[in-house]
Structure formats: structure tokens, C-alpha cells
Amino acid sequence: MARAVARTMAARSNLLVEAGTGTGKSFAYLVPAILRCLTSDDRVVIATNTIALQEQLVKRDIPLLLETLGATGTPDDDAGPAPAADPAAGWGTDPASRRAIIPALCKGRGNYLSIRRLKLASQRQDRLFSDPAQRRSLHIIEDWAYSTPDGTLSTLPTVERPGVWDRVQSDTDNCMGRKCPTYDICFYQRSRRLMESANLLICNHALFFADLAMRTQDAGFLPDYQHVVLDEAHAVEDVACDHFGVSLGEGRVEHLLGVLHHARTDKGFLSQLASTFDAAGKHAAVDGAILAVIEAQACSRAFFDEALTLVRSGRLPSGRLTQAGMITAPLAAAMATLASRLRALKDAAPAEEDQLELNAYASRAQDIAEAARTLVDQSIEGAAYWIEVSGPGLSDDTPAGAPGTRVRVKVACSPVDVAPLLRQHLFDGKKSVILTSATMAIRGSRTRTIGSAAGASAAKGDDGTRAPFAHAIRRLGLDQTCDTLQLGSPFDYATQTKVIVDLSVQPLGRTKPGASTNVIEAKLSSQNYIADLSRAIVRHIRSTRGGAFVLFTSFRTLDGVAAAIDRELVAMGCPVLAQGRDGSPGAVLERFRQSQDAVLLGAASFWQGVDVRGRSLRNVIITKLPFDPPDRPIVEARAEHIRAAGGDPFSEDALPRAILRFKQGFGRLIRSATDTGQVVILDPRVHTTAYGRRFLQALPDGVPIIVDHPQPAR
């Protein structure tokens, strides 16, 4: 893999690599990346999807490799340039021309504390903040600011009112640059200087694709680079779609308006600003801005109430907005007026610090206006538009606004096919792009031995090896001549794990995803389904005495099973941790790690990117094949797009995506050479349907598959 990555960088070409768990993917791309930086003026960007992998690279892998070069130090955004390599070392490179390796961890600007803005917020807290909890949160931030090494959110203690961060974060639109009295000690400027001098940049997918989207408008955050490695690349399409799309949530609008003026308490930025004005005309300008805030608040409520009413009316079965103008509330106009009033007020403000704050708030208001206009007019071609309604306790079939729920409404759009955008802006032939993951290929029946001649030839992208990557190549917009490489895992799956296919739980009314079913019949059978599913889950958990992940595709089913099995498993000595019920995903996972016998019920994020080694996890139970809901707006739009081109949405898109997610779920179990355990599949379609058997064919070679035929008890 390292040789393939090195060749790709030298040729400024593209490479897709599936490398099984335990291969050592990070070393396989870091070594050629570091060599590239040592021997040329090139800059390499490495982007990961999860914080865990980013921390592994920054805190463990890169320091270890730099030590072998003769360099020391930890790559971090406050560490400064790493020392140059020892002339006697350097992996055989020429000492006379060798460059220093300077790594930098890159974070978005909003992650950094602005010392100047913190002082300003502290001076004005009585007029800015409407409740004591906000002031307590500010005081925690003040105490932290004296001891934080990097000034970023990642080290900030938990605060009661996270929104206070908005008052103290670094912001492009109110930055004083070199004129700032705290410029020399500014956390963001220090990280920026390191990033500009660095040749090995580490960031997350979100930052990378935000930068890529900005570059389409001749802007950008990252310095120019010649090579990019996208690890955990199975997430690339979704992240890219998010950043080339537009979204507008009610919370975002209400937060900005509340920061400017809180009507009930008469607190907020504009209220404190009025106290600095002495001329009546300037007071009138503040009053005009406050009236614009009040009008925008009314339009915001109308906009999101109208969106919620549309969802509840039944006119949008999937929440998808199928035509422009379906939301009529003039939020875009109200926010544009507010932006104009704030800009006018900026010119009247006596203090430069207030002018900078007003400039930032005007920019945010204008961004919201443009987002609302884009979403209502549907001005981005080739995008799907929809309304999302969510909230704590709001399960799949709970009405929005039900007692005990706090409904959140968001209007969004995303490209139906992001391939043309990536082909134009990422795979442009000007830089090398390496995409790697443990789950990139679909068929997976043919793997390559690490370090073998077969593996080396596969890097040239022969047709037999490229075929398993067809879905990724098509969806990401890669050229058909891109190189591909498929590598198996060094783990001995034949002895470390087994797969049990349990046929006792019948799916709800459908055989093939997307097939129609009687809604009433489905609801009537749902209780029986959850009861059967719960019994099967308990039976398999009993066989390993806990230590289990139970993976779901629906939070409604997860909640139902959690209620059904909780008491029995706790009595067995297996505490039950349910995502959404027992804390954040990170908190739930940490509690699971600390127990030897816990059972974690998870959906969505727990299918991928979760690493639990050792005895704590010895049983992974997959409750249902992980197909996307066919009525999810973006899924529905993709299906229409494929069908219009004469294709089959199920075989070309739905099935490949589900197989990749299934492989990710399977991959949670064996994370080291000493891990052992079982994977249980409670969806009989893997045994009874032709498409279902494709999932089993995607498993590593040699995995024992046991078909279990227990009779469900009634």
C-alpha cells in the first residue's frame, strides 16, 4: 500500500484502497507522505472522518514516525515547528536537500477563543447576558482561558450555556488582524502561522470539504496543497454532499436574533450598544435595528411553523419539497433588511470594537437571508430539497410537538449527485488524491495479500480489482483509469470469529427494501416484531454473558427493544446502555468500555468508526440489514436520478450502500489480533434472498457461517 501511495503522489494521480482492519493503513500513507515532504516542497493534507483517528495520527502515529527520522516533538497546533531530521537519519534521503517535517493540526476558526472578544464580553456581561447561567458559563471560559494550551473547544470544560461561546470565539468578520492588541498571543493566529509554514496538515473531512466548497468561490481556509489523503473514505460522499448543499435550522436563526436582542429581558448586543450612544439620531439607528430583529423573529417563527405544518399536513410524505415556493414566509427579505440595518449601524458606532461586532452580525444575517432564498427558490440545480423535524424523544412515529418533546425544524438541500462537483474540484489532475477505508469495495470476494506481487499489480487498477470499486468510482466522480488496490486483513477471521444467521425473527411485511406494504398491517405487526427481536437478542446476549453491541437501523425499534430487555439483562448482570437514552454517544461508549458485561444498543454512528478492543466487546448483533429508508428525501431523489438514466436504483445504489454499512458493522468486532467473538445477524433475508446473500459474500474469507433455525416463542 505504501508503494502504491508513493507512486500515486509521484504521478499526481488518484488511488482507491480498501485495506482490512489491522493492515496499518495510517503508516502506509504517512510514510510516503512524510517522504514527499522530506524530499520536495510539496504539502500533504491528511483528512479523517472521526476525532478518534485524528487523535491517533496526531498523538501517536506521527510522533512515532518522526522519532525514527531523528526528530522529536508532538505535532499540535501550539507546538511550533518540529525540529529538522537528524542529518544521520532521514530514511535514506539526501541530507543536503532534506526539508524539515512540520506537522500541524488544522481546526476551523470557530474552534478558537478570541482573547479580545472574551475581555469585551466580560466587561459587558450585565447587558449582554439575560440569565445567570450564561454568566456562569462565561466565568468558566474565563478561568479556562488562563490555562488552556491551545485555546480550542476540545479542551473547554462543559458549560451550562454552550451558546456563550458565540460571544468569545474567533470570527473572520470581526477580526482586527495585526491591529488587535492580543494579536501576538492570539490562539487562532498562532495556529494559522504554524499551518502556513507546515507541510503535513491533519484535519477532519468537514473542514476539508468546507474548504473545497469555498474554493469554488475563489476563497479557502487551507493553504495550497499538492496531495490529499482521505482516510475513512466511505464517508466522503455524505460529507461532500453536506458541504456543497445548504441547510437552515430554526436554532441557528433564533440564536443570532437572541444574541442581538432578547425582547423579554431587553438584553443583548443591541441593548448594550444603545448605552454607548449619546446622540438621539444614533439611538434611532439602534431602535431601527431592534425593530428589524423583532420583525425577523416573527418571520422566522412563521417560516419554520409553515415548514412544520407542511410536514404534518401529509402533503410531503417524505418531507421532500418537490417544487419552489412551497414556503411563503418572507424570512429571506427580513434577514436581508436586518443585515442592511446592522451595516448602517456599523457606520454610526463610535467604537471600533462595536463596528467589528456589527460587521460580523451583519454577515451572519446576510448568510441566513441567502440560505433562505436558495431553499425557497430551489436555485441550486440538481439538488434535493426537504424539511427535517427532530427532537429529543421524537421517535420515528411520534408526532412533532408531542408532550415531552422539543421539536427542531430544519430546511435543507443537497446535491443528488456530487460526482460532477468532485470531478471538477477534487479530482482535477492538479494533485494526487488517495482514498482509503476498510470498506470501499462491494464484492470483496477477491482480496490481495499484503506485500505480495499480486498486491503490487493491483495498484495499477486491473479490471478484476477495479470491479469491486465500481460503486465508489461512480458515486465519487473518479475517472475509470484511477488506480485501485484491495488488501485483506492480517487477522485470522476463520478462528477469531463466527457468524450466526438467526432465522427466528421475520422482517415487518417487506421482502425487498422499497416494496410497498400496508401501513396498518405494519403497525399491527410491529409489537410482535419487537417482541420476537427482543427474545432473540436476549438469547444471544446470554450466550456471551454480555459484552455486546446491538446495532439498529431505527431509533423507534431501538427504544422498543431497550424497554423490553432492560430488566431481564440487568438481572443477568448485563447493564443496558441505549443511545439517545443514557447520554451522548461518546459518554455511552465510554461507560461500555469500562464494563466487561454491558450491552450497548446503538444506531447510526455506532455502525462505523467505533473501536473497542478486548473482552468488553465479544458479540455484535445486527438486527436488520442497513438499507437507507427509501422515502428519505435524498435517497428518493437519487433513485429518481438513476431511474431517469435507465438504471436500477436498488442494485446500483441501495444495495451497495447497505453492503458497505454492513461491512462496517461487522468490522466493529475484531479490532486486534487477540480479539475473538461472534457476529449475529437477525435478518433472515441474508439467507432467503439472492440480494441478501451478497452481504455474506462480502465477509472476509474463511469466516464460519452458522444458520440457526430456532422457533420464535409466542
C-alpha atoms as one frame of an Amber mdcrd trajectory, in Angstrom:
protein
   0.000   0.000   0.000   2.839   2.393   0.845   4.411   1.797  -2.562   1.061
   2.391  -4.290   0.564   5.652  -2.364   4.103   6.799  -3.245   3.527   6.084
  -6.949   0.227   7.946  -6.864   1.830  11.011  -5.282   4.658  10.978  -7.796
   2.219  10.777 -10.716  -0.321  13.275  -9.255  -2.993  10.658  -9.909  -5.809
   9.050  -7.883  -5.913   5.850  -5.840  -8.698   3.906  -4.114  -7.542   1.483
  -1.399  -9.591  -0.925   0.647  -7.328  -2.200   3.418  -8.739  -4.528   6.029
  -8.653  -3.786   9.745  -5.150  -4.237  11.149  -3.357  -3.588   7.860  -1.691
  -0.453   9.220  -3.318   1.993   6.825  -2.113   5.075   8.653   1.580   4.090
   8.423   1.063   3.023   4.806   0.098   6.561   3.775   2.062   8.519   6.399
   5.442   7.090   5.387   5.188   8.110   1.693   3.589  11.411   2.740   6.490
  12.219   5.048   8.990  11.155   2.384   7.269  13.509  -0.044   7.587  16.369
   2.439  11.232  15.476   3.182  12.329  15.491  -0.436  10.221  18.240  -2.048
   8.397  21.479  -1.347   5.057  19.674  -1.592   2.402  19.945   1.095   0.243
  16.950   2.064  -3.217  17.124   3.647  -4.492  14.128   5.606  -8.212  14.214
   6.457 -10.090  11.771   8.682 -13.789  11.498   9.435 -13.580  10.800  13.169
 -11.896  12.585  16.036 -10.562   9.240  17.305  -8.482   8.617  14.190  -7.339
  12.225  14.042  -6.102  11.970  17.625  -4.369   8.667  16.821  -2.461  10.314
  13.977  -1.555  13.434  15.926  -0.706  11.906  19.300   0.728   8.509  18.347
   1.480   7.695  14.721   3.170  10.871  13.511   5.343  11.357  16.640   6.486
   7.729  16.388   7.465   8.112  12.734   9.217  11.426  13.388  11.280   9.731
  16.087  12.538   7.238  13.509  13.654  10.199  11.388  15.691  11.591  14.243
  13.150  14.323  15.005  11.195  14.752  18.223   8.151  16.671  19.349   4.389
  16.324  19.210   2.537  17.680  16.170  -0.038  20.039  17.578  -1.375  23.459
  16.728   0.537  25.082  19.584   3.746  23.070  19.437   5.542  25.189  16.853
   7.639  23.768  14.007   9.023  20.296  14.604  12.838  20.013  14.590  14.522
  19.090  11.355  15.586  15.473  10.947  18.981  14.409  12.255  21.467  14.502
   9.325  22.445  10.915  10.089  18.858   9.715   9.785  16.145  10.639   7.325
  15.131   7.250   5.909  17.981   7.318   3.421  17.208  10.737   1.939  19.934
  13.170   0.936  20.863  15.311   3.990  21.855  18.221   1.776  18.383  18.659
   0.291  16.234  17.293   3.102  13.391  19.534   4.333  12.123  19.723   7.889
   8.883  17.911   8.641   6.433  20.432  10.101   3.092  18.892  11.026   0.036
  20.928  12.034  -3.411  20.014  13.305  -5.943  22.198  11.485  -9.259  23.220
  13.033 -11.949  25.594  11.863 -11.690  29.173  13.114 -14.812  28.883  15.251
 -12.978  26.357  17.445 -10.612  29.030  18.758 -11.060  31.503  21.616 -10.632
  35.195  20.848  -8.918  36.767  23.849 -10.048  40.251  22.781 -13.694  39.212
  22.456 -13.559  37.382  25.789 -12.403  40.577  27.516 -15.132  42.538  25.761
 -17.841  40.048  26.760 -16.595  40.106  30.339 -16.790  43.904  30.505 -20.327
  43.929  29.105 -21.770  40.770  30.633 -24.529  42.513  32.622 -26.023  43.947
  29.424 -25.208  41.028  27.124 -26.479  38.026  29.045 -30.074  37.582  30.103
 -29.712  34.815  32.709 -27.248  33.812  35.459 -26.384  30.512  33.750 -24.922
  32.425  30.817 -22.748  34.486  33.148 -21.610  31.375  35.000 -20.653  29.830
  31.658 -18.672  32.943  30.776 -16.777  32.730  34.069 -15.835  29.098  33.373
 -14.479  30.154  29.992 -12.511  32.982  31.643 -10.910  30.593  34.139 -10.103
  28.103  31.378  -8.544  30.804  29.198  -5.672  31.217  31.672  -4.634  27.557
  31.480  -5.622  26.233  28.039  -2.620  25.251  25.898  -4.367  25.747  22.559
  -7.500  27.836  23.179  -9.782  25.402  21.359 -13.160  23.937  22.216 -11.657
  20.456  22.548 -10.171  21.384  25.945 -13.044  23.576  27.222 -14.873  22.125
  30.258 -18.615  21.561  29.978 -20.618  24.774  30.393 -24.319  25.251  31.121
 -24.911  27.529  28.146 -22.758  26.471  25.173 -24.171  29.394  23.171 -21.977
  31.771  25.181 -19.058  30.508  23.091 -20.526  32.502  20.207 -19.599  35.709
  22.068 -15.953  34.792  22.550 -14.949  32.672  19.552 -12.596  33.829  16.836
 -14.505  35.158  13.835 -13.300  36.292  10.419 -15.761  39.176  10.174 -14.791
  40.860  13.451 -11.063  40.124  13.438  -8.776  43.162  13.816  -5.815  41.307
  12.355  -2.454  42.826  13.196  -4.165  45.837  14.806  -5.581  43.606  17.546
  -3.905  44.234  20.924  -3.816  40.471  21.521  -2.538  39.566  18.039   0.816
  38.217  19.240  -0.822  35.823  21.734  -3.919  35.028  19.689  -4.625  31.291
  19.667  -6.037  31.326  16.143  -3.274  33.476  14.642  -0.639  31.251  16.237
  -2.257  28.152  14.719  -2.577  29.951  11.385   1.131  30.790  11.318   2.005
  27.168  12.018  -0.413  25.933   9.356   1.083  28.251   6.727   4.602  27.009
   7.491   3.642  23.336   7.832   3.993  20.717   5.111   1.943  17.934   6.760
  -1.584  19.083   7.606  -4.062  16.975   9.573  -7.754  17.927   9.572 -11.205
  16.347   9.509 -13.429  15.700   6.494 -15.782  18.527   7.461 -13.007  21.139
   7.366 -11.524  19.725   4.172 -14.806  19.803   2.242 -15.813  23.169   3.697
 -12.531  24.468   2.289 -13.149  22.719  -1.034 -16.610  24.298  -1.307 -15.109
  27.726  -0.509 -12.520  27.241  -3.253 -15.318  27.072  -5.803 -15.926  30.733
  -4.846 -12.210  31.625  -5.040 -11.856  31.537  -1.260 -10.487  28.908   1.103
  -9.138  28.166   4.542  -6.316  25.677   4.000  -3.067  26.721   2.307  -2.410
  25.277  -1.139  -1.557  21.591  -1.179  -0.336  19.072  -3.753  -1.530  15.797
  -2.202  -4.526  14.749  -0.117  -5.191  11.510   1.741  -8.820  10.907   2.714
  -8.919   8.181   5.357 -12.276   6.677   6.418 -13.230   7.477   2.835 -16.506
   5.547   2.987 -17.931   8.792   4.483 -16.638  11.109   1.756 -19.780  11.273
  -0.386 -22.080  12.176   2.504 -19.737  14.828   3.904 -19.190  16.343   0.455
 -22.954  16.485  -0.147 -23.427  18.324   3.140 -20.874  20.996   2.258 -21.990
  21.507  -1.332 -25.576  21.824  -0.123 -27.397  24.370   2.051 -29.199  23.968
   5.363 -31.036  26.356   7.650 -32.168  25.347  11.111 -34.519  27.263  13.369
 -31.931  27.164  16.167 -29.337  28.968  14.027 -31.720  31.816  13.226 -33.121
  32.164  16.732 -29.643  32.125  18.260 -28.442  35.048  16.143 -31.582  37.066
  16.798 -31.407  36.318  20.532 -27.784  37.416  20.668 -28.744  40.733  19.091
 -31.821  41.433  21.225 -33.734  39.500  23.872 -37.192  41.099  23.957 -38.304
  39.854  27.382 -35.186  40.950  29.278 -34.104  43.803  26.997 -30.604  42.307
  26.972 -28.318  41.568  24.077 -25.752  43.245  21.884 -28.023  45.984  20.548
 -29.300  46.863  24.017 -25.791  47.316  25.384 -24.818  49.219  22.231 -27.554
  51.788  22.880 -25.902  52.670  26.195 -22.757  53.807  24.341 -24.652  56.278
  22.135 -25.424  59.788  23.250 -26.836  61.372  20.086 -30.582  60.935  19.514
 -30.083  60.098  15.861 -27.812  57.226  16.745 -30.354  55.975  19.283 -32.877
  55.944  16.437 -30.497  53.798  14.400 -30.298  51.278  17.256 -34.083  51.323
  17.636 -34.407  50.652  13.911 -32.096  47.650  14.166 -34.038  46.299  17.155
 -37.305  46.635  15.206 -35.660  44.719  12.349 -34.737  41.957  14.822 -38.329
  41.782  16.094 -39.648  41.575  12.524 -37.109  38.889  11.656 -38.142  36.898
  14.735 -41.763  36.973  13.581 -40.758  35.896  10.071 -38.551  33.120  11.467
 -41.422  31.708  13.526 -43.715  31.923  10.506 -41.128  30.283   8.226 -40.442
  27.283  10.443 -44.073  26.938  11.591 -45.072  26.821   7.938 -42.451  24.147
   7.293 -43.710  22.109  10.247 -47.319  22.483   9.080 -46.332  21.208   5.636
 -44.828  18.078   7.173 -47.846  17.463   9.405 -50.336  18.079   6.591 -49.386
  14.894   4.765 -48.597  16.847   1.584 -44.933  15.867   1.933 -44.893  12.138
   2.752 -41.112  12.063   2.927 -40.614  15.684   3.947 -39.330  16.460   0.460
 -40.073  19.848  -1.099 -40.833  18.938  -4.681 -41.246  22.455  -6.063 -40.099
  26.009  -5.387 -42.165  28.443  -3.328 -43.801  25.890  -1.027 -42.763  28.011
   1.983 -44.017  31.583   1.633 -42.957  33.369   4.848 -40.563  36.236   3.866
 -37.651  35.210   6.072 -35.065  35.978   3.382 -36.308  39.558   2.972 -36.495
  40.143   6.739 -32.947  38.886   7.310 -31.624  40.940   4.381 -33.267  44.049
   5.885 -31.694  43.252   9.258 -28.282  42.854   7.631 -28.700  46.239   5.955
 -29.705  47.916   9.262 -26.710  46.385  11.038 -24.318  47.599   8.336 -25.774
  51.117   8.609 -25.435  50.977  12.380 -21.816  49.917  11.997 -21.034  53.211
  10.300 -22.591  55.087  13.228 -20.947  53.125  16.046 -18.293  55.190  17.866
 -16.038  52.310  18.929 -14.059  50.134  16.504 -14.786  47.004  18.554 -18.531
  47.616  18.101 -18.061  48.189  14.382 -16.333  44.821  14.131 -19.107  43.040
  16.055 -21.783  44.644  13.869 -19.894  43.647  10.741 -19.866  40.012  11.899
 -23.558  40.006  12.819 -24.493  41.645   9.506 -22.537  38.959   7.645 -24.365
  36.193   9.529 -27.755  37.765   8.868 -26.905  38.038   5.171 -25.805  34.386
   5.076 -29.159  33.336   6.576 -31.024  35.508   4.066 -29.182  33.900   1.152
 -29.722  30.389   2.542 -33.466  31.000   2.986 -33.758  32.416  -0.517 -31.858
  29.485  -2.029 -34.029  26.934  -0.211 -37.333  28.596  -1.054 -36.460  29.337
  -4.692 -34.640  25.997  -5.124 -31.945  27.809  -7.067 -29.306  25.047  -6.881
 -29.896  22.768  -9.845 -29.615  19.037  -9.421 -30.327  19.173  -5.672 -32.965
  17.580  -3.479 -34.807  19.872  -1.025 -36.511  18.752   2.162 -37.754  19.562
   5.665 -36.420  17.732   8.729 -38.297  17.581  12.025 -36.436  16.166  15.008
 -36.051  16.450  18.751 -35.148  14.517  21.908 -37.676  11.760  22.431 -39.108
  12.220  18.944 -39.051   8.691  17.513 -39.963   7.641  14.002 -43.719   7.702
  14.619 -44.058  10.342  17.373 -45.997  13.426  16.177 -43.930  16.587  16.112
 -44.732  18.708  19.130 -45.893  15.763  21.243 -45.728  16.307  25.004 -42.217
  15.956  26.370 -40.533  16.676  23.036 -38.769  19.810  21.841 -39.232  19.967
  18.114 -36.417  21.243  15.921 -37.138  22.155  12.310 -34.566  22.417   9.531
 -34.881  23.062   5.809 -32.038  21.700   3.692 -30.847  20.736   0.244 -28.067
  18.533  -1.058 -26.722  17.585  -4.497 -28.396  14.420  -5.748 -25.137  13.506
  -7.473 -21.974  15.082  -6.063 -19.728  13.306  -8.590 -19.547  16.195 -11.118
 -18.519  18.636  -8.374 -15.819  16.328  -7.022 -14.600  15.555 -10.528 -14.193
  19.278 -11.203 -12.791  20.480  -7.892 -11.071  17.487  -6.270 -10.071  15.026
  -8.992  -8.827  17.811 -11.249  -5.464  16.303 -12.183  -3.537  19.005 -10.321
  -2.962  16.981  -7.163  -2.856  13.393  -6.045  -5.865  12.052  -4.126  -5.693
   8.834  -2.101  -8.943   7.481  -0.640  -8.733   4.611   1.812 -11.007   2.725
   4.171 -11.626  -0.773   5.467 -14.899  -0.675   3.488 -14.571   0.713  -0.025
 -15.224  -2.354  -2.209 -18.547  -4.114  -2.697 -17.981  -7.640  -3.975 -14.957
  -8.297  -1.794 -14.665 -11.959  -2.779 -11.114 -11.495  -4.022  -8.538  -9.991
  -1.661  -4.857  -9.316  -2.057  -2.110 -10.475   0.256  -0.228  -7.605   1.861
   3.186  -7.043   0.335   2.703  -9.645  -2.397   3.334  -9.249  -6.095  -0.399
  -9.537  -6.595  -0.929  -6.568  -4.305   1.611  -4.523  -6.239   0.000  -5.269
  -9.585  -3.421  -4.454  -8.201  -2.263  -0.875  -7.700  -2.269  -0.477 -11.464
  -6.036  -0.932 -11.379  -6.625  -4.085 -13.408 -10.274  -4.650 -14.371 -10.741
  -7.546 -11.947  -9.671  -5.463  -8.960 -11.461  -2.311 -10.125 -14.844  -4.034
 -10.382 -15.433  -4.159  -6.598 -14.849  -0.386  -6.529 -17.376   0.408  -9.272
 -19.889   1.977  -6.893 -17.294   4.260  -5.248 -15.808   5.252  -8.609 -19.247
   6.146  -9.969 -20.570   7.986  -6.898 -17.378   9.992  -6.247 -16.770  11.044
  -9.851 -13.442   9.295 -10.238 -12.037   8.630 -13.675 -12.302   4.996 -14.738
  -8.498   4.855 -15.033  -7.922   5.572 -11.337  -5.726   3.025  -9.587  -7.318
   0.572  -7.170  -5.942  -1.719  -4.506  -7.766  -4.236  -2.333  -5.951  -5.681
   0.666  -7.199  -8.226   3.151  -6.798  -8.051   6.913  -3.911  -9.810   8.678
  -6.398 -11.077  11.272  -7.411 -14.737  11.209 -11.176 -14.333  10.985 -11.630
 -18.064  10.480 -10.526 -18.693  14.066 -11.252 -15.348  15.733 -14.940 -15.062
  14.918 -18.057 -16.791  13.672 -21.255 -15.516  12.086 -24.648 -16.758  13.256
 -27.621 -16.199  10.960 -30.719 -16.424  13.175 -33.882 -17.095  11.133 -36.340
 -16.744  14.015 -37.167 -13.045  13.506 -39.226 -12.227  10.425 -38.987  -8.697
   8.972 -42.003  -6.408   9.011 -44.133  -7.030   5.957 -41.499  -6.306   3.313
 -39.146  -8.608   1.491 -37.259  -6.154  -0.680 -36.494  -2.633   0.604 -38.706
  -0.115  -1.142 -41.547  -2.583  -1.698 -44.938  -1.291  -0.610 -46.623  -2.597
   2.484 -49.922  -1.992   4.217 -49.251   0.681   6.866 -51.936  -0.563   9.251
 -50.702  -4.131   8.909 -47.140  -2.988   9.575 -48.178  -1.178  12.752 -50.182
  -4.141  13.982 -47.229  -6.482  13.465 -44.662  -4.120  14.961 -45.313  -5.204
  18.548 -44.862  -8.859  17.605 -41.692  -7.969  15.710 -40.161  -6.127  18.670
 -41.129  -8.994  20.991 -39.518 -11.600  18.696 -36.470  -9.394  18.177 -36.074
  -8.820  21.910 -36.226 -12.546  22.692 -33.601 -13.312  20.055 -31.322 -10.523
  21.303 -31.544 -11.725  24.906 -30.822 -15.315  23.827 -27.632 -14.330  22.009
 -26.501 -11.947  24.737 -26.940 -14.755  27.243 -24.585 -16.920  25.172 -21.693
 -14.464  25.713 -22.794 -13.090  29.091 -22.984  -9.563  27.721 -20.148  -7.662
  26.075 -22.430  -6.872  23.138 -23.155  -4.192  20.590 -26.710  -4.380  19.244
 -26.933  -2.374  16.012 -30.260  -0.936  14.804 -31.421   0.951  11.727 -34.320
   2.663  13.549 -34.401   4.554  16.843 -38.044   3.574  17.267 -37.103  -0.106
  17.226 -34.097   0.579  19.451 -36.304   2.293  22.053 -38.841  -0.526  21.956
 -36.216  -3.215  22.422 -34.474  -1.260  25.199 -37.707  -1.129  27.175 -38.377
  -4.821  26.575 -34.972  -6.252  27.549 -33.685  -3.827  30.163 -34.957  -5.550
  33.304 -34.013  -9.075  32.226 -30.474  -8.172  31.209 -29.808  -6.084  34.310
 -30.933  -9.036  36.420 -28.436 -11.123  34.441 -25.651  -8.703  35.413 -25.523
  -7.008  31.996 -26.225  -3.264  32.254 -28.068  -1.872  29.220 -26.862   1.361
  27.597 -29.150   2.829  24.936 -28.092   5.564  22.539 -30.292   8.629  22.997
 -31.470   7.484  26.417 -28.325   7.156  28.501 -26.255  10.109  27.349 -24.254
  11.226  24.335 -22.743   8.580  22.037 -19.290   9.325  23.466 -20.465   9.007
  27.076 -22.368   5.788  26.349 -19.332   4.274  24.620 -17.016   5.167  27.493
 -19.348   3.531  30.022 -19.459   0.450  27.803 -15.655   0.269  27.639 -15.401
   0.397  31.416 -17.694  -2.613  31.823 -16.901  -6.185  30.888 -20.514  -7.283
  30.521 -22.508  -4.262  29.314 -24.879  -4.252  26.342 -24.917  -1.182  24.107
 -27.900  -0.524  21.852 -26.841   1.833  19.076 -27.798   3.117  15.652 -26.283
   5.384  13.017 -22.812   6.356  14.311 -22.207   3.053  16.124 -22.088   1.142
  12.832 -18.748   2.764  11.992 -15.700   4.473  13.464 -16.070   2.853  16.913
 -13.047   0.989  18.233 -13.461  -1.257  21.307 -10.673  -3.796  21.796 -10.503
  -6.731  24.152 -13.101  -8.623  26.121 -15.503  -5.684  26.559 -16.850  -6.359
  23.045 -17.263 -10.018  22.081 -20.694 -10.037  20.458 -22.053  -7.825  17.656
 -25.758  -8.271  16.887 -27.062  -6.814  13.618 -30.827  -6.525  13.940 -31.598
  -5.606  10.334 -29.792  -5.185   7.038 -28.802  -1.495   7.000 -30.675  -0.191
   3.964 -31.417   3.530   3.866 -35.152   4.272   4.223 -36.416   4.542   0.627
 -38.574   7.562   1.498 -35.670   9.581   2.894 -35.595  12.659   0.606 -32.038
  12.323  -0.694 -32.458   8.553  -1.175 -35.713   9.096  -3.046 -34.095  11.772
  -5.249 -31.096   9.563  -6.035 -33.414   6.747  -7.023 -35.288   9.050  -9.401
 -31.992  10.249 -10.880 -30.760   6.705 -11.503 -34.110   5.583 -12.877 -34.198
   8.553 -15.275 -30.806   7.448 -16.610 -32.170   3.951 -17.273 -30.609   2.313
 -14.227 -31.901   0.245 -11.319 -31.757   2.240  -8.047 -31.798  -0.870  -5.882
 -28.903  -2.783  -7.433 -26.853   0.288  -8.393 -27.201   2.316  -5.198 -29.331
   0.997  -2.311 -27.725  -2.455  -2.188 -24.069  -1.319  -2.478 -24.569   1.289
   0.257 -26.168  -1.271   2.565 -23.376  -3.806   1.965 -20.732  -1.202   2.823
 -22.556  -0.284   6.046 -22.967  -3.977   6.871 -19.205  -4.470   6.456 -18.632
  -1.529   8.791 -20.941  -3.068  11.389 -19.188  -6.439  11.092 -15.867  -4.660
  11.475 -16.717  -3.426  14.983 -15.925  -6.876  16.451 -12.330  -7.781  15.592
 -10.026  -4.823  16.239  -6.801  -6.654  17.144  -5.078  -9.987  16.609  -6.266
 -11.206  20.014  -9.950 -10.239  19.799 -12.491 -13.036  19.494 -16.270 -13.218
  19.375 -19.379 -13.673  17.273 -21.488 -11.628  14.884 -25.206 -12.410  14.936
 -27.497 -11.434  12.051 -31.192 -11.326  12.940 -32.433 -10.513   9.435 -33.309
 -13.779   7.610 -33.040 -12.099   4.204 -29.285 -12.761   4.193 -30.205 -16.442
   3.847 -33.530 -16.402   1.997 -32.934 -13.858  -0.811 -30.388 -13.607  -3.593
 -29.557  -9.994  -2.783 -29.280 -10.897   0.903 -26.601 -13.471   0.187 -24.500
 -10.665  -1.307 -23.965  -9.455   2.260 -22.484 -12.784   3.338 -20.266 -12.829
   0.250 -18.790  -9.513   1.426 -17.459 -11.071   4.635 -13.733 -11.898   4.972
 -12.677 -15.246   3.511 -12.923 -18.225   5.833 -15.437 -16.818   8.334 -17.605
 -19.722   9.601 -21.307 -19.065   8.937 -23.828 -20.922  11.083 -27.509 -20.855
  10.140 -29.722 -21.089  13.222 -33.385 -22.177  12.953 -34.883 -21.608  16.415
 -38.670 -21.345  16.564 -39.934 -17.994  17.846 -41.941 -18.297  21.045 -45.293
 -16.563  21.318
